[in-house]
Amino acid sequence: MATNRWVFVTDRVDAHVDRFDRLFASLNPDYELLSVVRESSGDFLAQGLDAELTTWEEIDQYLGDAEVVISGPLDTVSAELKGGPYRHVGISWATDVMVSGASSADLLTKMQSAVTGMSLVVTDNYATENALISLGVSEDAVIRIPWGAEETQDLPSPVSRASDREKLGLPVGGTIIFYPRSLEPHYDSMVFVTAFGALLGAHPEAIALLVESGSEVSAVKRAAKERGIADSLHWIAPQPPERFRQILEISDLVVVTPRTDGTSVTVMEAMAAGIPVVSSLTSGSAEWVINGITGWSFPVGDSQALSDAMMRRFSSTVDEIYSITERAKTLVDARAGWARSSRILGNALKLITHS
């Protein structure tokens, strides 16, 4: 017999899961998060309120009496669920469709079978929405909501900026270019190292702030040393969300270089806080980082174009930078705030549970 229980099944541990978890808990007191933890051996353990499950078959049985099952990403979680009498809501992390699905016909077919049976599929960008519709998902079943900033932030004053940098253990002087992504091949960190080296020739005061996380950390450090720019790199450990945002807010420029991406929360938070952004031109970023209007963009993988884009931050006047950041903030406040997006998703979930 079905209950009004909601279960969110995911193998991710990130800011997205945290905000979805809080939203679902606020909508239904009979809700739980079922976290799938994968081991290097291929085994996993799914942990919920009253469960420790070790196979997808056990998970399917555990979900059998739920009213709503929310799952994601689509490739590693949703496609593994066999379905049941519950209403199934999928959440796409963008790369599950645009990278994993696009590179494997078998996986794409598996995901197609899963998403066409869902009551709703949540995505954060037009490209993934169109891909889902091409797979047979009804247009009415796609909820496209930007996973934007949770609240807008005022830009710190020059005095507090210097003080905050010192408190956070960051260089007080120099122009900080924050590269906030983990150093993984998908985020193309090497293109940033090359471009930053070229930028330093004209602007030796620039400091690259990188997160010491990811499989390419050693390679990036080695490349920086070979280029003679290691002293201009400042490394920080992975940070909790609030401290990460504080670091972002006292930066002078945020640069992201993914090969493909959805709507980046980090980019949205930077835009909301008045920090100029440079981004590779992906299907996700193109909606928000409009070159010369709300930020600067460059073709994926083009280090010279990235260097030129970063150079525009240095060659722009204070008034020009202010205009860029004000337009970016206006756009994000109007269309990408999490308060608005969560309200849209919450209303959609209420509709399917009362239909």
C-alpha positions in Angstrom: 0.0 0.0 0.0 1.4 3.3 -1.1 2.3 6.0 1.5 2.9 9.7 1.2 6.6 9.0 1.6 9.2 10.9 -0.6 12.7 9.5 -1.1 15.6 11.3 -2.8 18.1 8.8 -4.1 21.5 10.2 -5.2 25.2 9.3 -5.2 26.3 12.9 -5.1 27.5 14.9 -2.1 27.6 18.5 -3.1 25.9 21.9 -2.7 23.2 20.9 -5.2 22.2 17.9 -3.1 22.2 20.0 0.0 19.8 22.5 -1.4 17.5 19.9 -2.9 17.5 18.0 0.4 16.4 21.1 2.3 13.7 21.9 -0.2 12.2 18.4 -0.2 12.3 18.2 3.6 10.4 21.5 3.8 7.7 20.2 1.4 7.0 16.9 3.1 7.6 15.8 6.7 7.6 12.2 5.4 10.8 12.6 3.4 14.2 11.0 3.5 17.5 11.2 1.7 18.9 7.9 0.5 22.7 8.4 -0.1 24.5 5.9 -2.3 28.2 5.7 -1.4 30.4 4.0 -4.0 33.5 2.1 -3.2 36.6 1.8 -5.5 35.8 -1.9 -5.7 32.5 -1.1 -7.4 30.5 -2.0 -4.3 28.2 0.6 -2.7 26.2 1.2 0.4 22.9 3.1 0.2 22.1 4.7 3.6 18.7 6.1 4.5 16.7 6.7 7.7 16.2 3.0 8.5 18.1 1.3 5.8 21.5 0.0 4.7 21.2 -1.4 1.2 23.9 -2.9 -0.9 22.2 -3.7 -4.3 19.9 -1.9 -6.7 17.4 -4.7 -6.2 17.3 -3.9 -2.5 16.9 -0.3 -3.3 14.0 -1.0 -5.7 12.3 -3.0 -2.9 12.9 -0.2 -0.4 11.3 2.3 -2.7 8.2 0.2 -3.5 5.8 1.9 -1.1 6.9 5.5 -1.8 4.6 8.1 -3.3 7.4 10.0 -4.9 11.0 9.0 -5.7 13.4 11.7 -6.8 16.6 10.5 -8.3 19.8 11.8 -9.9 22.1 12.1 -11.6 20.3 10.4 -14.5 23.3 8.2 -15.6 24.5 6.8 -12.3 21.3 6.6 -10.3 18.1 7.1 -12.2 19.0 4.7 -15.0 19.6 2.0 -12.4 16.1 2.1 -10.9 13.5 -0.3 -12.3 10.6 1.9 -11.4 7.5 1.2 -9.4 4.0 2.5 -8.6 5.5 5.7 -7.3 5.8 9.0 -9.3 9.4 9.2 -10.4 11.2 12.6 -10.7 14.6 12.7 -12.2 17.3 15.4 -11.7 19.9 15.9 -14.4 23.3 17.3 -13.5 23.8 18.2 -17.2 27.0 16.2 -17.6 24.9 13.0 -17.2 23.2 13.8 -20.6 25.7 16.0 -22.3 28.9 14.0 -21.5 28.0 10.5 -20.3 25.0 9.9 -22.5 26.6 11.7 -25.5 29.6 9.4 -25.4 27.8 6.1 -24.9 24.9 4.9 -27.0 24.1 2.1 -24.6 24.0 4.4 -21.6 21.9 6.9 -23.5 19.4 4.2 -24.4 19.3 3.2 -20.8 18.7 6.7 -19.6 16.0 7.2 -22.3 14.1 4.2 -21.0 14.3 5.8 -17.5 13.3 9.4 -18.3 10.4 8.6 -20.6 8.7 6.9 -17.7 9.1 9.9 -15.3 6.5 12.3 -14.1 9.0 15.2 -14.1 12.6 15.7 -15.2 14.5 18.6 -13.7 17.4 20.3 -15.5 19.1 23.7 -15.3 19.7 24.7 -19.0 18.1 24.8 -22.4 20.5 22.4 -24.1 19.8 19.5 -21.7 16.1 20.4 -21.8 16.2 20.0 -25.6 18.2 16.8 -25.3 15.6 15.3 -22.9 12.7 16.3 -25.3 14.6 14.6 -28.2 14.7 11.4 -26.0 10.9 11.5 -25.8 10.2 13.3 -22.6 7.1 15.4 -22.8 7.8 19.1 -22.9 5.3 19.6 -20.1 7.3 17.1 -17.9 10.6 19.1 -18.1 11.2 21.6 -15.3 14.1 23.9 -16.3 15.2 25.9 -13.3 18.6 27.6 -12.9 20.5 26.3 -9.8 21.5 29.9 -9.0 22.6 31.7 -5.9 20.6 31.3 -2.8 20.8 35.0 -1.9 22.4 38.1 -3.4 25.5 39.5 -1.8 26.8 43.1 -1.6 30.3 43.6 -2.8 32.7 44.2 0.1 34.3 47.6 0.3 38.0 48.0 -0.5 38.8 48.3 3.2 36.9 45.2 4.2 38.2 43.3 1.2 41.8 43.7 2.3 40.9 42.8 5.9 38.8 39.8 4.8 41.7 38.6 2.6 44.0 38.7 5.5 41.5 36.9 7.7 41.1 34.2 5.1 44.9 33.7 4.7 44.9 35.1 1.2 47.3 37.6 -0.4 46.3 41.1 0.5 47.9 42.7 -2.5 47.6 41.8 -6.1 44.7 41.0 -8.4 43.2 37.7 -7.4 41.9 35.5 -10.2 39.9 32.7 -8.6 39.8 29.4 -10.4 37.2 27.6 -8.3 36.9 24.2 -10.0 38.5 21.0 -8.9 41.4 20.2 -11.2 39.9 17.5 -13.3 40.2 16.8 -17.1 36.6 17.8 -17.7 37.2 21.3 -16.3 40.3 21.7 -18.6 42.5 23.2 -15.9 45.6 23.1 -18.2 44.1 25.7 -20.5 43.9 28.0 -17.5 47.5 27.5 -16.6 48.7 28.3 -20.1 46.4 31.4 -20.4 47.4 32.6 -16.9 51.1 32.3 -17.9 50.5 34.5 -20.9 48.6 37.1 -18.9 51.4 37.4 -16.3 53.7 38.9 -19.0 51.5 42.0 -19.1 50.2 41.9 -15.5 52.7 40.4 -13.1 50.6 41.6 -10.2 48.0 38.9 -11.0 47.6 36.0 -8.5 45.9 32.7 -9.5 43.9 31.2 -6.6 43.4 27.5 -7.1 41.7 24.7 -5.0 44.1 21.9 -4.3 41.6 19.2 -5.3 41.4 16.8 -8.2 43.4 14.3 -10.3 45.4 17.0 -12.1 46.8 18.9 -9.0 50.3 17.5 -9.5 50.2 18.1 -13.3 49.1 21.7 -12.8 51.9 22.3 -10.2 54.5 20.7 -12.5 53.3 22.8 -15.5 53.3 26.0 -13.4 56.9 25.3 -12.3 58.0 24.6 -15.9 56.5 27.9 -17.0 58.1 29.8 -14.2 54.8 31.0 -12.8 54.6 28.8 -9.7 55.2 31.8 -7.3 52.1 33.5 -8.8 49.8 30.6 -7.8 48.2 30.5 -4.4 46.7 27.2 -3.2 43.8 26.6 -0.9 42.3 23.4 0.5 38.6 22.5 -0.4 36.4 24.8 1.7 33.0 24.5 3.3 30.3 26.4 1.3 30.1 29.5 3.4 33.9 30.0 3.5 34.1 29.2 -0.2 31.6 32.0 -0.9 33.6 34.4 1.3 36.7 33.7 -0.8 34.7 34.2 -4.0 33.4 37.5 -2.9 36.8 39.0 -2.2 38.2 37.9 -5.6 38.7 40.3 -8.5 37.8 37.8 -11.2 36.3 34.3 -11.4 37.4 32.0 -14.2 35.9 28.7 -15.2 37.0 26.6 -18.2 34.8 23.5 -18.5 34.4 21.6 -21.7 30.7 21.4 -21.1 28.6 22.5 -18.2 25.1 23.2 -17.0 24.3 26.3 -15.0 27.2 26.7 -12.6 26.2 27.7 -9.1 29.7 29.2 -8.6 29.3 31.4 -11.7 25.8 32.4 -10.5 27.1 33.3 -7.1 29.9 35.4 -8.5 27.5 37.3 -10.8 25.1 37.8 -7.9 27.9 39.2 -5.7 29.2 41.6 -8.3 32.4 39.7 -9.2 33.2 39.7 -13.0 33.3 36.3 -14.7 35.2 34.7 -17.6 33.8 31.4 -18.8 34.3 28.9 -21.6 31.5 29.1 -24.1 29.4 26.1 -23.3 25.7 25.4 -23.8 25.1 26.1 -20.1 27.2 29.2 -19.7 26.0 30.9 -22.9 22.6 31.6 -21.3 24.3 33.7 -18.6 27.8 34.9 -19.5 27.1 37.0 -22.5 30.4 38.2 -23.9 31.0 41.9 -23.2 27.6 42.3 -21.6 27.4 40.2 -18.4 31.0 38.9 -18.5 33.5 37.5 -21.0 33.7 34.2 -22.7 36.1 32.2 -24.9 35.9 29.1 -27.1 36.4 25.8 -25.2 40.1 24.9 -25.0 41.5 28.1 -26.6 44.2 29.3 -24.2 45.0 32.4 -26.2 41.3 33.4 -26.3 41.1 32.8 -22.6 44.1 35.0 -22.0 42.6 37.7 -24.1 39.3 37.4 -22.2 41.0 37.8 -18.8 43.0 40.7 -20.2 39.7 42.5 -20.8 39.2 42.6 -17.1 42.5 44.3 -16.6 42.1 46.7 -19.6 38.5 47.8 -18.6 37.9 51.0 -16.6 36.3 50.8 -13.1 33.1 52.1 -14.7 33.1 49.5 -17.4 33.7 46.7 -14.9 30.9 48.1 -12.7 28.5 48.1 -15.8 29.4 44.5 -16.6 28.8 43.3 -13.0 25.6 45.3 -12.5 24.1 43.8 -15.7 25.2 40.3 -14.5 23.6 40.9 -11.1 20.4 42.2 -12.6 20.1 39.1 -14.8 20.8 36.6 -12.0 18.5 38.3 -9.6 15.7 38.3 -12.1 16.0 34.8 -13.5 18.5 32.6 -11.6 17.9 33.0 -7.8 17.3 29.7 -5.9 14.3 31.2 -4.1 12.5 31.5 -7.5 13.7 28.2 -8.8 12.8 26.2 -5.7 9.3 27.7 -5.7 8.8 26.6 -9.3 10.0 23.0 -8.5 8.0 22.9 -5.3 4.8 23.9 -7.1 5.5 21.2 -9.7 5.9 18.5 -7.1 2.7 19.5 -5.4 0.8 19.3 -8.7 2.0 15.7 -9.4 1.2 14.5 -5.9 -2.4 15.9 -6.1 -3.2 14.9 -9.6 
